[in-house]
């Protein structure tokens, strides 16, 4: 029992050390200004710091977003929930041919510095294996894991 309590405590402490919620007042102004300039209508804004990276979770028009910034205000990555209609045609076509009969859930568009965009989703089927799949914008499968 003591071992289990110590294990849980260690996990909680390591999680707290690796990423910590912070108030906006502790976010460098160059970071918060860049964020507010890009998303002036953001709601439910929550900041977190992990090492020297600032992560912000927020909503715009009921759509969830997460962005990561350097301490100098440079955007590293932007993750946002999207709809099936937002998928590039090449991705939709690949899903229709390789995953016919599957439904799409938890669909995200992830843009990283340098212009790369990937689409991450769960593909679910009633009588078949469910998958976590990541595509590039050209419809190429980058990763596929059983869910």
C-alpha beads as a LAMMPS data file, in Angstrom:
LAMMPS data file: protein, C-alpha beads

147 atoms
146 bonds

1 atom types
1 bond types

-500.0 500.0 xlo xhi
-500.0 500.0 ylo yhi
-500.0 500.0 zlo zhi

Masses

1 110.0

Atoms # bond

1 1 1 0.000 0.000 0.000
2 1 1 2.818 2.427 0.866
3 1 1 4.488 1.637 -2.450
4 1 1 1.279 2.475 -4.339
5 1 1 0.874 5.774 -2.485
6 1 1 4.502 6.712 -3.162
7 1 1 4.112 5.833 -6.843
8 1 1 0.991 7.989 -7.173
9 1 1 2.692 10.861 -5.325
10 1 1 5.760 10.627 -7.573
11 1 1 3.592 10.708 -10.699
12 1 1 1.676 13.727 -9.443
13 1 1 4.861 15.589 -8.567
14 1 1 6.540 14.783 -11.887
15 1 1 3.445 15.950 -13.767
16 1 1 3.416 19.171 -11.768
17 1 1 7.089 19.801 -12.431
18 1 1 6.918 19.043 -16.144
19 1 1 3.912 21.286 -16.875
20 1 1 2.405 23.924 -14.673
21 1 1 -0.660 26.141 -15.062
22 1 1 0.256 29.780 -14.761
23 1 1 -1.714 33.034 -14.598
24 1 1 -1.560 35.363 -17.592
25 1 1 0.494 37.800 -15.516
26 1 1 3.381 35.283 -15.616
27 1 1 3.312 34.984 -19.414
28 1 1 5.876 37.268 -21.120
29 1 1 4.126 40.213 -22.743
30 1 1 5.669 39.399 -26.135
31 1 1 3.940 35.996 -25.957
32 1 1 0.559 37.193 -24.694
33 1 1 0.552 40.139 -27.142
34 1 1 1.261 37.821 -30.078
35 1 1 -1.530 35.496 -28.972
36 1 1 -4.069 38.308 -28.426
37 1 1 -3.174 39.873 -31.786
38 1 1 -3.900 36.565 -33.539
39 1 1 -6.996 35.612 -31.509
40 1 1 -8.578 38.756 -30.020
41 1 1 -11.913 36.957 -29.484
42 1 1 -10.510 33.939 -27.617
43 1 1 -12.453 32.696 -24.601
44 1 1 -11.704 30.206 -21.809
45 1 1 -7.990 31.029 -22.103
46 1 1 -5.694 28.903 -19.942
47 1 1 -1.898 29.215 -19.905
48 1 1 0.612 26.531 -19.015
49 1 1 4.389 26.532 -18.935
50 1 1 6.503 23.490 -19.710
51 1 1 10.232 24.080 -19.579
52 1 1 10.653 27.234 -21.679
53 1 1 7.513 26.766 -23.802
54 1 1 4.204 28.530 -23.227
55 1 1 1.074 26.556 -24.067
56 1 1 -2.320 28.219 -24.319
57 1 1 -5.650 26.377 -24.520
58 1 1 -8.637 28.433 -25.633
59 1 1 -11.846 28.549 -27.643
60 1 1 -12.976 30.685 -30.555
61 1 1 -16.626 30.333 -31.541
62 1 1 -16.852 27.084 -29.511
63 1 1 -13.885 25.531 -31.363
64 1 1 -11.032 24.242 -29.197
65 1 1 -7.501 25.400 -29.959
66 1 1 -4.083 24.834 -28.411
67 1 1 -0.972 26.830 -29.318
68 1 1 2.640 26.578 -28.209
69 1 1 5.006 29.589 -28.152
70 1 1 8.668 30.133 -27.367
71 1 1 9.518 32.667 -24.669
72 1 1 10.225 35.180 -27.471
73 1 1 6.691 34.899 -28.883
74 1 1 7.473 32.604 -31.819
75 1 1 4.636 30.213 -32.625
76 1 1 5.814 26.594 -32.550
77 1 1 2.592 24.651 -33.114
78 1 1 -1.157 25.240 -33.437
79 1 1 -3.697 22.457 -32.894
80 1 1 -7.391 23.032 -33.585
81 1 1 -10.541 20.966 -33.784
82 1 1 -12.033 20.904 -37.269
83 1 1 -14.962 19.326 -39.087
84 1 1 -14.871 16.726 -41.852
85 1 1 -15.754 19.502 -44.315
86 1 1 -12.418 21.188 -43.408
87 1 1 -10.345 18.207 -44.580
88 1 1 -8.368 18.549 -47.808
89 1 1 -9.855 16.535 -50.682
90 1 1 -6.787 14.264 -50.789
91 1 1 -7.312 13.266 -47.134
92 1 1 -11.057 12.699 -47.610
93 1 1 -10.359 10.600 -50.702
94 1 1 -7.801 8.450 -48.848
95 1 1 -10.230 7.875 -45.961
96 1 1 -12.996 6.904 -48.398
97 1 1 -10.780 4.374 -50.201
98 1 1 -8.716 2.959 -47.306
99 1 1 -11.265 3.218 -44.481
100 1 1 -14.610 2.759 -46.198
101 1 1 -17.412 2.443 -43.654
102 1 1 -15.476 4.181 -40.865
103 1 1 -16.705 7.261 -39.040
104 1 1 -14.372 10.114 -38.122
105 1 1 -14.071 11.318 -34.530
106 1 1 -11.773 13.736 -32.644
107 1 1 -10.569 15.434 -35.815
108 1 1 -7.680 17.896 -35.419
109 1 1 -5.561 19.999 -37.747
110 1 1 -2.025 20.512 -36.441
111 1 1 0.145 23.212 -38.008
112 1 1 3.812 23.396 -37.067
113 1 1 6.467 26.008 -37.678
114 1 1 7.783 25.631 -41.192
115 1 1 4.366 25.168 -42.735
116 1 1 3.753 21.454 -42.219
117 1 1 0.102 20.596 -41.588
118 1 1 -1.140 17.218 -40.424
119 1 1 -4.605 15.854 -39.738
120 1 1 -5.078 13.588 -36.736
121 1 1 -8.254 11.616 -36.072
122 1 1 -9.916 8.522 -34.727
123 1 1 -11.513 6.261 -37.321
124 1 1 -14.224 4.081 -35.812
125 1 1 -16.178 1.128 -37.208
126 1 1 -18.798 -1.095 -35.643
127 1 1 -17.397 -4.470 -36.686
128 1 1 -13.786 -3.580 -37.483
129 1 1 -10.666 -2.381 -35.663
130 1 1 -10.747 1.298 -34.637
131 1 1 -7.686 3.365 -35.596
132 1 1 -5.845 6.531 -34.574
133 1 1 -4.552 7.861 -37.889
134 1 1 -2.462 10.853 -38.910
135 1 1 -2.367 12.129 -42.506
136 1 1 -0.412 14.839 -44.255
137 1 1 -2.285 17.339 -46.453
138 1 1 -1.636 15.188 -49.546
139 1 1 -3.491 12.220 -48.021
140 1 1 -0.437 10.153 -47.122
141 1 1 -0.817 8.136 -43.907
142 1 1 1.930 9.244 -41.522
143 1 1 0.942 6.990 -38.620
144 1 1 -1.720 4.404 -37.896
145 1 1 -2.224 2.816 -34.477
146 1 1 -4.927 0.488 -33.263
147 1 1 -7.276 2.317 -30.896

Bonds

1 1 1 2
2 1 2 3
3 1 3 4
4 1 4 5
5 1 5 6
6 1 6 7
7 1 7 8
8 1 8 9
9 1 9 10
10 1 10 11
11 1 11 12
12 1 12 13
13 1 13 14
14 1 14 15
15 1 15 16
16 1 16 17
17 1 17 18
18 1 18 19
19 1 19 20
20 1 20 21
21 1 21 22
22 1 22 23
23 1 23 24
24 1 24 25
25 1 25 26
26 1 26 27
27 1 27 28
28 1 28 29
29 1 29 30
30 1 30 31
31 1 31 32
32 1 32 33
33 1 33 34
34 1 34 35
35 1 35 36
36 1 36 37
37 1 37 38
38 1 38 39
39 1 39 40
40 1 40 41
41 1 41 42
42 1 42 43
43 1 43 44
44 1 44 45
45 1 45 46
46 1 46 47
47 1 47 48
48 1 48 49
49 1 49 50
50 1 50 51
51 1 51 52
52 1 52 53
53 1 53 54
54 1 54 55
55 1 55 56
56 1 56 57
57 1 57 58
58 1 58 59
59 1 59 60
60 1 60 61
61 1 61 62
62 1 62 63
63 1 63 64
64 1 64 65
65 1 65 66
66 1 66 67
67 1 67 68
68 1 68 69
69 1 69 70
70 1 70 71
71 1 71 72
72 1 72 73
73 1 73 74
74 1 74 75
75 1 75 76
76 1 76 77
77 1 77 78
78 1 78 79
79 1 79 80
80 1 80 81
81 1 81 82
82 1 82 83
83 1 83 84
84 1 84 85
85 1 85 86
86 1 86 87
87 1 87 88
88 1 88 89
89 1 89 90
90 1 90 91
91 1 91 92
92 1 92 93
93 1 93 94
94 1 94 95
95 1 95 96
96 1 96 97
97 1 97 98
98 1 98 99
99 1 99 100
100 1 100 101
101 1 101 102
102 1 102 103
103 1 103 104
104 1 104 105
105 1 105 106
106 1 106 107
107 1 107 108
108 1 108 109
109 1 109 110
110 1 110 111
111 1 111 112
112 1 112 113
113 1 113 114
114 1 114 115
115 1 115 116
116 1 116 117
117 1 117 118
118 1 118 119
119 1 119 120
120 1 120 121
121 1 121 122
122 1 122 123
123 1 123 124
124 1 124 125
125 1 125 126
126 1 126 127
127 1 127 128
128 1 128 129
129 1 129 130
130 1 130 131
131 1 131 132
132 1 132 133
133 1 133 134
134 1 134 135
135 1 135 136
136 1 136 137
137 1 137 138
138 1 138 139
139 1 139 140
140 1 140 141
141 1 141 142
142 1 142 143
143 1 143 144
144 1 144 145
145 1 145 146
146 1 146 147
